[in-house]
Amino acid sequence: MVNQRMGHQCGRIFISALLFSSLGLDRICSADPPITALAFSLKQRQLMAGSQKGMLVLEWPGLKQVRLKDCELDSIHDISVSPDEKHVLVAGGSPGSSGVVQMRSWPELELEQSWNEHQDVVYKVAWRADGQEWVSASWDGFCKVCSWNAKASRIIMTSHSGPVFDATYVLDGSVATAGGDGTIVVWKPGSGETVRVLRQHTGTVHALALQPVREGNQERLLASASVDRTVRFWQPNVGRLVRFHRFPSTPRSIAWTRDGRSLIVGCDDGLVVQLDPVSLTSAIASQRDSRVLSIVADLGDNLIAVSTGSNVRAIERPE
C-alpha cells in the first residue's frame, strides 16, 4: 500500500511498447560466457562488455567486434570510464577469495595499475566527477577510496552489515552505497563518517544511479533498485524519499538517459522499461525471457545497450 501522508506515488505501467522489429532497431552480439558489465566511450563510439573471458570492445551501434582483451580476472562485474576518457577501471575478482580493481589505458586497454585489496569480489567502481578519485564496493562489506596515482587505497568501513553492491558519488562529494542489508548509506569518503542512512527498502539494494545535470533541474535525484521489486527516487542531500514504482519482478539494473529525463530499468523477467521519475509513467522498450544483467543509456543517441545472458543488444528507446 502507498502511504499517502508521505506523498509517495506508485506508478502504473502504460504499455507503449516498442518491441524488437525487423527494421534494424534490434542489433545483437552474442558472447559466451554471460556479459556482466557494460560501459560506453562517447569519444570512441565504442561499447565495452565484460565477462569471464575478459573485455570485449564493440563498435556502436553496429556491435561489430573490435577486439577482445584478456584482463586475467576470474570475473568482471563493472567497467567505469574516467571523465576524460583516458582510463577505465575494471572491477571483479574471485568469489570468497579476492576483489580486484584494475586501471587500464583507454582505448589501448594496457594495464597501468592494479589493486588487489578486497577479500571478495568487487561489484562496483565509480569515479568522482573530477576524475581524481574513485570508490569501490565489494561483497566483503568494505568500500575503498583511492586517489590518483596512489599505491594503496584507504579502507573505509561503511554502516552496512553485509555485502556492498553499488556506490556512487552524490551532490556534495559524499558517497552513497547500496547494501545487502537493505539500506543506502551516505558517507564522507575522506573520513568514513556516516551522514545519513536511507532505510525504506525492504530487501537488498543492488543498484544506484544519480540523475545527470540538466537544464532547470533544481535537485538531482538518486535512483535505487531493490529485490523488494521497487525503484525509489531520493533527494540524497536530505535523505527524503520522493516517490517509488513497483515492478512485477526485481529491477536488476538502472541507468539514466543523458538528458536526465528518464530512467531505464532492466528486470529479472527480461523487461526493459523507460520510467519517468516525476509522473512514474513508463513505456516498455523490450521484453525478453532472459534476466537483464547490465544497461547503458548515456550513449548520446536514442539507443540503449542491454546485456541479457550472453547477448548484448542495441535497443531503440520509446518515444
KEZA-578128 format. One record per residue (C-alpha): residue number from 0; residue in three letters; chain; x, y, z. Coordinates in nm, 4 decimals. Example, Ala and Ser with C-alpha at 12.3 -4.5 7.8 and 13.67 -1.06 7.14 Angstrom:
BEGIN
+-----+------+-------+----------+----------+----------+
!  nr ! rest ! kette !       c1 !       c2 !       c3 !
+-----+------+-------+----------+----------+----------+
!   0 !  ALA !     A !   1.2300 !  -0.4500 !   0.7800 !
!   1 !  SER !     A !   1.3670 !  -0.1060 !   0.7140 !
+-----+------+-------+----------+----------+----------+
This chain:
BEGIN
+-----+------+-------+----------+----------+----------+
!  nr ! rest ! kette !       c1 !       c2 !       c3 !
+-----+------+-------+----------+----------+----------+
!   0 !  MET !     A !   0.0000 !   0.0000 !   0.0000 !
!   1 !  VAL !     A !   0.1115 !   0.3561 !  -0.0703 !
!   2 !  ASN !     A !   0.1493 !   0.5870 !   0.2259 !
!   3 !  GLN !     A !  -0.0433 !   0.8914 !   0.1002 !
!   4 !  ARG !     A !   0.0515 !   1.1017 !   0.4049 !
!   5 !  MET !     A !   0.4170 !   1.0844 !   0.2983 !
!   6 !  GLY !     A !   0.3258 !   1.1874 !  -0.0560 !
!   7 !  HIS !     A !   0.4656 !   0.8753 !  -0.2181 !
!   8 !  GLN !     A !   0.3419 !   0.7883 !  -0.5617 !
!   9 !  CYS !     A !   0.3300 !   0.4409 !  -0.7070 !
!  10 !  GLY !     A !   0.3125 !   0.4441 !  -1.0871 !
!  11 !  ARG !     A !   0.1446 !   0.2114 !  -1.3321 !
!  12 !  ILE !     A !   0.2985 !   0.0715 !  -1.6462 !
!  13 !  PHE !     A !   0.1410 !   0.2248 !  -1.9556 !
!  14 !  ILE !     A !   0.2356 !  -0.0230 !  -2.2243 !
!  15 !  SER !     A !   0.3514 !   0.1909 !  -2.5124 !
!  16 !  ALA !     A !   0.5575 !  -0.0956 !  -2.6450 !
!  17 !  LEU !     A !   0.8437 !  -0.0576 !  -2.8876 !
!  18 !  LEU !     A !   0.9437 !  -0.4195 !  -2.9259 !
!  19 !  PHE !     A !   1.2217 !  -0.5643 !  -3.1387 !
!  20 !  SER !     A !   1.1463 !  -0.5408 !  -3.5065 !
!  21 !  SER !     A !   1.2912 !  -0.6340 !  -3.8446 !
!  22 !  LEU !     A !   1.3778 !  -0.2695 !  -3.9188 !
!  23 !  GLY !     A !   1.7293 !  -0.2929 !  -3.7801 !
!  24 !  LEU !     A !   1.6400 !  -0.1496 !  -3.4388 !
!  25 !  ASP !     A !   1.7476 !  -0.4706 !  -3.2670 !
!  26 !  ARG !     A !   2.1183 !  -0.5300 !  -3.3133 !
!  27 !  ILE !     A !   2.2705 !  -0.8209 !  -3.1284 !
!  28 !  CYS !     A !   2.6146 !  -0.9505 !  -3.0414 !
!  29 !  SER !     A !   2.6391 !  -1.2946 !  -2.8814 !
!  30 !  ALA !     A !   2.9200 !  -1.3988 !  -2.6496 !
!  31 !  ASP !     A !   2.9961 !  -1.6772 !  -2.4081 !
!  32 !  PRO !     A !   3.0005 !  -1.6660 !  -2.1051 !
!  33 !  PRO !     A !   2.7391 !  -1.4085 !  -1.9864 !
!  34 !  ILE !     A !   2.8060 !  -1.0361 !  -2.0223 !
!  35 !  THR !     A !   2.8030 !  -0.8989 !  -1.6666 !
!  36 !  ALA !     A !   2.9206 !  -0.5387 !  -1.7235 !
!  37 !  LEU !     A !   2.8769 !  -0.2688 !  -1.9867 !
!  38 !  ALA !     A !   3.0398 !   0.0729 !  -2.0343 !
!  39 !  PHE !     A !   3.0494 !   0.3233 !  -2.3187 !
!  40 !  SER !     A !   3.3084 !   0.5589 !  -2.4667 !
!  41 !  LEU !     A !   3.1332 !   0.8582 !  -2.6181 !
!  42 !  LYS !     A !   3.4501 !   0.9831 !  -2.7899 !
!  43 !  GLN !     A !   3.5400 !   0.6482 !  -2.9470 !
!  44 !  ARG !     A !   3.1762 !   0.5455 !  -3.0046 !
!  45 !  GLN !     A !   3.2595 !   0.2021 !  -2.8686 !
!  46 !  LEU !     A !   3.0889 !  -0.0246 !  -2.6176 !
!  47 !  MET !     A !   3.2860 !  -0.2294 !  -2.3643 !
!  48 !  ALA !     A !   3.1385 !  -0.5587 !  -2.2422 !
!  49 !  GLY !     A !   3.2902 !  -0.7535 !  -1.9528 !
!  50 !  SER !     A !   3.2687 !  -1.1261 !  -1.8855 !
!  51 !  GLN !     A !   3.4781 !  -1.4145 !  -1.7533 !
!  52 !  LYS !     A !   3.6667 !  -1.4107 !  -2.0851 !
!  53 !  GLY !     A !   3.7763 !  -1.0509 !  -2.0456 !
!  54 !  MET !     A !   3.6696 !  -0.7231 !  -2.2045 !
!  55 !  LEU !     A !   3.5017 !  -0.7255 !  -2.5434 !
!  56 !  VAL !     A !   3.5142 !  -0.3952 !  -2.7357 !
!  57 !  LEU !     A !   3.2336 !  -0.3402 !  -2.9871 !
!  58 !  GLU !     A !   3.1537 !  -0.0749 !  -3.2453 !
!  59 !  TRP !     A !   2.8416 !   0.1272 !  -3.1648 !
!  60 !  PRO !     A !   2.5700 !   0.0861 !  -3.2675 !
!  61 !  GLY !     A !   2.6596 !  -0.1912 !  -3.5125 !
!  62 !  LEU !     A !   2.8056 !  -0.4136 !  -3.2362 !
!  63 !  LYS !     A !   3.0844 !  -0.5420 !  -3.4606 !
!  64 !  GLN !     A !   3.3716 !  -0.6817 !  -3.2539 !
!  65 !  VAL !     A !   3.6805 !  -0.4594 !  -3.2448 !
!  66 !  ARG !     A !   3.8912 !  -0.6694 !  -3.0076 !
!  67 !  LEU !     A !   3.8846 !  -0.8936 !  -2.7017 !
!  68 !  LYS !     A !   4.1195 !  -0.8145 !  -2.4129 !
!  69 !  ASP !     A !   4.2058 !  -1.0786 !  -2.1529 !
!  70 !  CYS !     A !   4.2063 !  -0.8926 !  -1.8202 !
!  71 !  GLU !     A !   4.3210 !  -1.2026 !  -1.6269 !
!  72 !  LEU !     A !   4.0267 !  -1.1804 !  -1.3850 !
!  73 !  ASP !     A !   3.8007 !  -1.4721 !  -1.2924 !
!  74 !  SER !     A !   3.5034 !  -1.2392 !  -1.3318 !
!  75 !  ILE !     A !   3.4308 !  -0.8788 !  -1.4336 !
!  76 !  HIS !     A !   3.1389 !  -0.7109 !  -1.2596 !
!  77 !  ASP !     A !   3.1891 !  -0.3472 !  -1.3539 !
!  78 !  ILE !     A !   3.3700 !  -0.1237 !  -1.6032 !
!  79 !  SER !     A !   3.3917 !   0.2524 !  -1.5455 !
!  80 !  VAL !     A !   3.5297 !   0.5074 !  -1.7927 !
!  81 !  SER !     A !   3.7136 !   0.8079 !  -1.6474 !
!  82 !  PRO !     A !   3.5579 !   1.1533 !  -1.7066 !
!  83 !  ASP !     A !   3.8360 !   1.2430 !  -1.9554 !
!  84 !  GLU !     A !   3.8010 !   0.9007 !  -2.1242 !
!  85 !  LYS !     A !   4.1730 !   0.8279 !  -2.0939 !
!  86 !  HIS !     A !   4.1390 !   0.5394 !  -1.8477 !
!  87 !  VAL !     A !   3.8983 !   0.2646 !  -1.7498 !
!  88 !  LEU !     A !   3.8573 !   0.0907 !  -1.4156 !
!  89 !  VAL !     A !   3.7794 !  -0.2809 !  -1.4341 !
!  90 !  ALA !     A !   3.6352 !  -0.4446 !  -1.1221 !
!  91 !  GLY !     A !   3.5889 !  -0.8111 !  -1.0353 !
!  92 !  GLY !     A !   3.7838 !  -1.0912 !  -0.8737 !
!  93 !  SER !     A !   3.7318 !  -1.4390 !  -0.7335 !
!  94 !  PRO !     A !   3.4272 !  -1.5145 !  -0.5118 !
!  95 !  GLY !     A !   3.5279 !  -1.5755 !  -0.1500 !
!  96 !  SER !     A !   3.8932 !  -1.5109 !  -0.2266 !
!  97 !  SER !     A !   3.9842 !  -1.1700 !  -0.3678 !
!  98 !  GLY !     A !   3.8492 !  -0.8495 !  -0.5134 !
!  99 !  VAL !     A !   4.0492 !  -0.6616 !  -0.7751 !
! 100 !  VAL !     A !   4.0348 !  -0.3163 !  -0.9339 !
! 101 !  GLN !     A !   4.2486 !  -0.2592 !  -1.2430 !
! 102 !  MET !     A !   4.3246 !   0.0710 !  -1.4095 !
! 103 !  ARG !     A !   4.3788 !   0.0393 !  -1.7839 !
! 104 !  SER !     A !   4.4569 !   0.2954 !  -2.0518 !
! 105 !  TRP !     A !   4.1795 !   0.3743 !  -2.2963 !
! 106 !  PRO !     A !   4.1474 !   0.2902 !  -2.5777 !
! 107 !  GLU !     A !   4.4657 !   0.0759 !  -2.5651 !
! 108 !  LEU !     A !   4.3496 !  -0.1231 !  -2.2566 !
! 109 !  GLU !     A !   4.7047 !  -0.1669 !  -2.1335 !
! 110 !  LEU !     A !   4.7310 !  -0.2381 !  -1.7605 !
! 111 !  GLU !     A !   4.8568 !   0.0677 !  -1.5697 !
! 112 !  GLN !     A !   4.7939 !  -0.0314 !  -1.2085 !
! 113 !  SER !     A !   4.6125 !  -0.2978 !  -1.0083 !
! 114 !  TRP !     A !   4.4713 !  -0.3012 !  -0.6547 !
! 115 !  ASN !     A !   4.4067 !  -0.6442 !  -0.5003 !
! 116 !  GLU !     A !   4.2909 !  -0.5329 !  -0.1554 !
! 117 !  HIS !     A !   3.9366 !  -0.6647 !  -0.1146 !
! 118 !  GLN !     A !   3.8690 !  -1.0069 !   0.0354 !
! 119 !  ASP !     A !   3.5823 !  -1.0815 !  -0.2029 !
! 120 !  VAL !     A !   3.4509 !  -0.9789 !  -0.5432 !
! 121 !  VAL !     A !   3.4294 !  -0.6061 !  -0.6257 !
! 122 !  TYR !     A !   3.0874 !  -0.5310 !  -0.7702 !
! 123 !  LYS !     A !   3.1182 !  -0.1606 !  -0.8449 !
! 124 !  VAL !     A !   3.3709 !   0.1162 !  -0.9120 !
! 125 !  ALA !     A !   3.2734 !   0.4808 !  -0.9527 !
! 126 !  TRP !     A !   3.4794 !   0.7868 !  -1.0474 !
! 127 !  ARG !     A !   3.4465 !   1.1213 !  -0.8748 !
! 128 !  ALA !     A !   3.3418 !   1.3930 !  -1.1221 !
! 129 !  ASP !     A !   3.6938 !   1.5397 !  -1.1431 !
! 130 !  GLY !     A !   3.8495 !   1.2009 !  -1.2183 !
! 131 !  GLN !     A !   4.0977 !   1.2314 !  -0.9295 !
! 132 !  GLU !     A !   3.9397 !   0.9729 !  -0.7005 !
! 133 !  TRP !     A !   3.7227 !   0.6636 !  -0.7162 !
! 134 !  VAL !     A !   3.5421 !   0.4279 !  -0.4813 !
! 135 !  SER !     A !   3.4964 !   0.0502 !  -0.4950 !
! 136 !  ALA !     A !   3.2200 !  -0.1598 !  -0.3380 !
! 137 !  SER !     A !   3.2653 !  -0.5270 !  -0.2508 !
! 138 !  TRP !     A !   3.0926 !  -0.8358 !  -0.1200 !
! 139 !  ASP !     A !   3.3388 !  -0.8255 !   0.1725 !
! 140 !  GLY !     A !   3.1377 !  -0.5352 !   0.3195 !
! 141 !  PHE !     A !   3.4069 !  -0.2731 !   0.2626 !
! 142 !  CYS !     A !   3.4242 !   0.0306 !   0.0394 !
! 143 !  LYS !     A !   3.7674 !   0.1579 !  -0.0548 !
! 144 !  VAL !     A !   3.8551 !   0.5053 !  -0.1741 !
! 145 !  CYS !     A !   4.1619 !   0.5590 !  -0.3902 !
! 146 !  SER !     A !   4.3198 !   0.8795 !  -0.5166 !
! 147 !  TRP !     A !   4.5017 !   0.9251 !  -0.8446 !
! 148 !  ASN !     A !   4.8425 !   0.7518 !  -0.8579 !
! 149 !  ALA !     A !   4.8013 !   0.6180 !  -0.5016 !
! 150 !  LYS !     A !   4.9819 !   0.2901 !  -0.4424 !
! 151 !  ALA !     A !   4.7220 !   0.1777 !  -0.1886 !
! 152 !  SER !     A !   4.3606 !   0.2698 !  -0.1206 !
! 153 !  ARG !     A !   4.2068 !   0.3835 !   0.2055 !
! 154 !  ILE !     A !   3.9849 !   0.1215 !   0.3697 !
! 155 !  ILE !     A !   3.6530 !   0.2716 !   0.4687 !
! 156 !  MET !     A !   3.4066 !   0.0646 !   0.6708 !
! 157 !  THR !     A !   3.0524 !   0.1731 !   0.5919 !
! 158 !  SER !     A !   2.7495 !   0.1216 !   0.8137 !
! 159 !  HIS !     A !   2.6339 !  -0.1783 !   0.6098 !
! 160 !  SER !     A !   2.6025 !  -0.5080 !   0.7949 !
! 161 !  GLY !     A !   2.6663 !  -0.7179 !   0.4840 !
! 162 !  PRO !     A !   2.7934 !  -0.7014 !   0.1260 !
! 163 !  VAL !     A !   2.8012 !  -0.3728 !  -0.0661 !
! 164 !  PHE !     A !   2.6725 !  -0.3925 !  -0.4244 !
! 165 !  ASP !     A !   2.6897 !  -0.0398 !  -0.5606 !
! 166 !  ALA !     A !   2.8462 !   0.3001 !  -0.4949 !
! 167 !  THR !     A !   2.8156 !   0.6447 !  -0.6492 !
! 168 !  TYR !     A !   2.9296 !   0.9960 !  -0.5682 !
! 169 !  VAL !     A !   2.6435 !   1.2326 !  -0.4874 !
! 170 !  LEU !     A !   2.5996 !   1.6096 !  -0.4909 !
! 171 !  ASP !     A !   2.8291 !   1.7310 !  -0.2145 !
! 172 !  GLY !     A !   3.1160 !   1.4909 !  -0.2737 !
! 173 !  SER !     A !   2.9713 !   1.2319 !  -0.0393 !
! 174 !  VAL !     A !   2.9373 !   0.8693 !  -0.1455 !
! 175 !  ALA !     A !   2.6135 !   0.6700 !  -0.1456 !
! 176 !  THR !     A !   2.6399 !   0.2910 !  -0.1172 !
! 177 !  ALA !     A !   2.3811 !   0.0155 !  -0.1569 !
! 178 !  GLY !     A !   2.3889 !  -0.2907 !   0.0646 !
! 179 !  GLY !     A !   2.2623 !  -0.6401 !   0.1164 !
! 180 !  ASP !     A !   2.1139 !  -0.5173 !   0.4447 !
! 181 !  GLY !     A !   1.8506 !  -0.3195 !   0.2518 !
! 182 !  THR !     A !   1.9949 !   0.0236 !   0.3303 !
! 183 !  ILE !     A !   2.1525 !   0.3082 !   0.1377 !
! 184 !  VAL !     A !   2.4303 !   0.4756 !   0.3353 !
! 185 !  VAL !     A !   2.5521 !   0.8271 !   0.2545 !
! 186 !  TRP !     A !   2.9011 !   0.8893 !   0.3948 !
! 187 !  LYS !     A !   3.2087 !   1.1105 !   0.3647 !
! 188 !  PRO !     A !   3.4917 !   0.9463 !   0.1661 !
! 189 !  GLY !     A !   3.7596 !   1.1430 !   0.3498 !
! 190 !  SER !     A !   3.6733 !   1.0209 !   0.6977 !
! 191 !  GLY !     A !   3.4249 !   0.7371 !   0.6522 !
! 192 !  GLU !     A !   3.1773 !   0.9273 !   0.8683 !
! 193 !  THR !     A !   2.8138 !   0.8322 !   0.8077 !
! 194 !  VAL !     A !   2.5983 !   1.1291 !   0.7054 !
! 195 !  ARG !     A !   2.2622 !   0.9506 !   0.6869 !
! 196 !  VAL !     A !   2.1074 !   0.6086 !   0.6318 !
! 197 !  LEU !     A !   1.8080 !   0.5574 !   0.3991 !
! 198 !  ARG !     A !   1.6030 !   0.2616 !   0.5206 !
! 199 !  GLN !     A !   1.2741 !   0.2497 !   0.3249 !
! 200 !  HIS !     A !   1.3670 !  -0.0515 !   0.1086 !
! 201 !  THR !     A !   1.2569 !  -0.3893 !   0.2464 !
! 202 !  GLY !     A !   1.5193 !  -0.6038 !   0.0720 !
! 203 !  THR !     A !   1.8718 !  -0.6000 !  -0.0712 !
! 204 !  VAL !     A !   1.9546 !  -0.2817 !  -0.2632 !
! 205 !  HIS !     A !   2.1784 !  -0.3703 !  -0.5558 !
! 206 !  ALA !     A !   2.1779 !  -0.0664 !  -0.7857 !
! 207 !  LEU !     A !   2.2131 !   0.3133 !  -0.7569 !
! 208 !  ALA !     A !   2.2175 !   0.5886 !  -1.0204 !
! 209 !  LEU !     A !   2.2499 !   0.9648 !  -0.9753 !
! 210 !  GLN !     A !   2.0481 !   1.1788 !  -1.2147 !
! 211 !  PRO !     A !   2.2646 !   1.3766 !  -1.4629 !
! 212 !  VAL !     A !   2.2714 !   1.7549 !  -1.4553 !
! 213 !  ARG !     A !   2.0062 !   1.9038 !  -1.6828 !
! 214 !  GLU !     A !   1.8670 !   2.2488 !  -1.7519 !
! 215 !  GLY !     A !   1.6083 !   2.3602 !  -1.4988 !
! 216 !  ASN !     A !   1.6822 !   2.0651 !  -1.2723 !
! 217 !  GLN !     A !   1.6782 !   2.2048 !  -0.9201 !
! 218 !  GLU !     A !   1.7509 !   1.8761 !  -0.7440 !
! 219 !  ARG !     A !   1.9311 !   1.5747 !  -0.8872 !
! 220 !  LEU !     A !   1.7571 !   1.2582 !  -0.7761 !
! 221 !  LEU !     A !   1.9243 !   0.9372 !  -0.6634 !
! 222 !  ALA !     A !   1.7530 !   0.6264 !  -0.8002 !
! 223 !  SER !     A !   1.7800 !   0.2889 !  -0.6266 !
! 224 !  ALA !     A !   1.6681 !  -0.0628 !  -0.7221 !
! 225 !  SER !     A !   1.5960 !  -0.3470 !  -0.4812 !
! 226 !  VAL !     A !   1.4799 !  -0.7073 !  -0.4565 !
! 227 !  ASP !     A !   1.1635 !  -0.5645 !  -0.2964 !
! 228 !  ARG !     A !   1.0705 !  -0.5012 !  -0.6643 !
! 229 !  THR !     A !   1.0776 !  -0.1238 !  -0.6317 !
! 230 !  VAL !     A !   1.2751 !   0.1582 !  -0.7866 !
! 231 !  ARG !     A !   1.2859 !   0.4519 !  -0.5472 !
! 232 !  PHE !     A !   1.3768 !   0.8159 !  -0.6063 !
! 233 !  TRP !     A !   1.5508 !   1.0095 !  -0.3299 !
! 234 !  GLN !     A !   1.6792 !   1.3550 !  -0.2510 !
! 235 !  PRO !     A !   2.0184 !   1.2333 !  -0.1248 !
! 236 !  ASN !     A !   2.1240 !   1.5605 !   0.0366 !
! 237 !  VAL !     A !   1.8341 !   1.5442 !   0.2844 !
! 238 !  GLY !     A !   1.7532 !   1.1722 !   0.2750 !
! 239 !  ARG !     A !   1.3946 !   1.2227 !   0.1612 !
! 240 !  LEU !     A !   1.2110 !   0.9522 !  -0.0330 !
! 241 !  VAL !     A !   1.0249 !   1.1344 !  -0.3093 !
! 242 !  ARG !     A !   0.8342 !   0.8557 !  -0.4845 !
! 243 !  PHE !     A !   0.8613 !   0.4922 !  -0.5895 !
! 244 !  HIS !     A !   0.7464 !   0.2478 !  -0.8557 !
! 245 !  ARG !     A !   0.6839 !  -0.1248 !  -0.8049 !
! 246 !  PHE !     A !   0.7580 !  -0.3746 !  -1.0823 !
! 247 !  PRO !     A !   0.6252 !  -0.7270 !  -1.1469 !
! 248 !  SER !     A !   0.9779 !  -0.8673 !  -1.0943 !
! 249 !  THR !     A !   1.3047 !  -0.7481 !  -0.9437 !
! 250 !  PRO !     A !   1.4608 !  -0.4442 !  -1.1172 !
! 251 !  ARG !     A !   1.8213 !  -0.5557 !  -1.1637 !
! 252 !  SER !     A !   1.9953 !  -0.2718 !  -1.3473 !
! 253 !  ILE !     A !   1.9188 !   0.1007 !  -1.3792 !
! 254 !  ALA !     A !   2.0682 !   0.3840 !  -1.5854 !
! 255 !  TRP !     A !   1.9674 !   0.7442 !  -1.6543 !
! 256 !  THR !     A !   1.9371 !   0.8750 !  -2.0070 !
! 257 !  ARG !     A !   2.1846 !   1.1506 !  -2.0951 !
! 258 !  ASP !     A !   1.9198 !   1.4249 !  -2.0644 !
! 259 !  GLY !     A !   1.8204 !   1.3026 !  -1.7161 !
! 260 !  ARG !     A !   1.4534 !   1.2925 !  -1.8084 !
! 261 !  SER !     A !   1.4098 !   0.9145 !  -1.7930 !
! 262 !  LEU !     A !   1.5437 !   0.6155 !  -1.6022 !
! 263 !  ILE !     A !   1.5965 !   0.2923 !  -1.7945 !
! 264 !  VAL !     A !   1.5199 !  -0.0137 !  -1.5811 !
! 265 !  GLY !     A !   1.6096 !  -0.3752 !  -1.6618 !
! 266 !  CYS !     A !   1.4345 !  -0.6536 !  -1.4691 !
! 267 !  ASP !     A !   1.4810 !  -1.0199 !  -1.3863 !
! 268 !  ASP !     A !   1.1897 !  -1.1181 !  -1.6132 !
! 269 !  GLY !     A !   1.3632 !  -0.9594 !  -1.9151 !
! 270 !  LEU !     A !   1.1530 !  -0.6426 !  -1.9151 !
! 271 !  VAL !     A !   1.3304 !  -0.3181 !  -2.0125 !
! 272 !  VAL !     A !   1.1297 !  -0.0086 !  -1.9206 !
! 273 !  GLN !     A !   1.1724 !   0.3657 !  -1.9658 !
! 274 !  LEU !     A !   1.0431 !   0.5295 !  -1.6451 !
! 275 !  ASP !     A !   0.9536 !   0.8970 !  -1.5943 !
! 276 !  PRO !     A !   1.0878 !   0.9965 !  -1.2487 !
! 277 !  VAL !     A !   0.8142 !   1.2586 !  -1.1953 !
! 278 !  SER !     A !   0.4911 !   1.1070 !  -1.3298 !
! 279 !  LEU !     A !   0.6074 !   0.7442 !  -1.2884 !
! 280 !  THR !     A !   0.4526 !   0.6603 !  -1.6244 !
! 281 !  SER !     A !   0.6555 !   0.4058 !  -1.8154 !
! 282 !  ALA !     A !   0.6924 !   0.2586 !  -2.1612 !
! 283 !  ILE !     A !   0.8253 !  -0.0838 !  -2.2467 !
! 284 !  ALA !     A !   1.1397 !  -0.0775 !  -2.4585 !
! 285 !  SER !     A !   1.1689 !  -0.4561 !  -2.4874 !
! 286 !  GLN !     A !   1.0553 !  -0.7831 !  -2.3346 !
! 287 !  ARG !     A !   1.2700 !  -1.0964 !  -2.3374 !
! 288 !  ASP !     A !   1.2861 !  -1.4112 !  -2.1262 !
! 289 !  SER !     A !   1.6422 !  -1.3607 !  -2.0002 !
! 290 !  ARG !     A !   1.7387 !  -1.1585 !  -1.6926 !
! 291 !  VAL !     A !   1.8803 !  -0.8149 !  -1.7696 !
! 292 !  LEU !     A !   2.2341 !  -0.8003 !  -1.6276 !
! 293 !  SER !     A !   2.3535 !  -0.4553 !  -1.7311 !
! 294 !  ILE !     A !   2.2278 !  -0.1403 !  -1.9056 !
! 295 !  VAL !     A !   2.3931 !   0.1676 !  -2.0555 !
! 296 !  ALA !     A !   2.1645 !   0.4538 !  -2.1576 !
! 297 !  ASP !     A !   2.4028 !   0.7530 !  -2.1702 !
! 298 !  LEU !     A !   2.5001 !   0.6936 !  -2.5326 !
! 299 !  GLY !     A !   2.4373 !   1.0295 !  -2.6991 !
! 300 !  ASP !     A !   2.1671 !   0.8823 !  -2.9233 !
! 301 !  ASN !     A !   1.8225 !   0.7272 !  -2.8947 !
! 302 !  LEU !     A !   1.9528 !   0.3766 !  -2.8277 !
! 303 !  ILE !     A !   2.0056 !   0.1662 !  -2.5146 !
! 304 !  ALA !     A !   2.2716 !  -0.1025 !  -2.4692 !
! 305 !  VAL !     A !   2.1411 !  -0.4052 !  -2.2790 !
! 306 !  SER !     A !   2.3088 !  -0.7312 !  -2.1785 !
! 307 !  THR !     A !   2.0877 !  -1.0346 !  -2.1221 !
! 308 !  GLY !     A !   2.2798 !  -1.3506 !  -2.0534 !
! 309 !  SER !     A !   2.5394 !  -1.3943 !  -2.3271 !
! 310 !  ASN !     A !   2.3882 !  -1.1320 !  -2.5583 !
! 311 !  VAL !     A !   2.4402 !  -0.7592 !  -2.5983 !
! 312 !  ARG !     A !   2.1629 !  -0.5708 !  -2.7757 !
! 313 !  ALA !     A !   2.1133 !  -0.2203 !  -2.9092 !
! 314 !  ILE !     A !   1.7519 !  -0.1208 !  -2.8440 !
! 315 !  GLU !     A !   1.5731 !   0.1959 !  -2.9524 !
! 316 !  ARG !     A !   1.4172 !   0.3992 !  -2.6710 !
! 317 !  PRO !     A !   1.0403 !   0.4553 !  -2.6745 !
! 318 !  GLU !     A !   0.9198 !   0.7940 !  -2.7998 !
+-----+------+-------+----------+----------+----------+
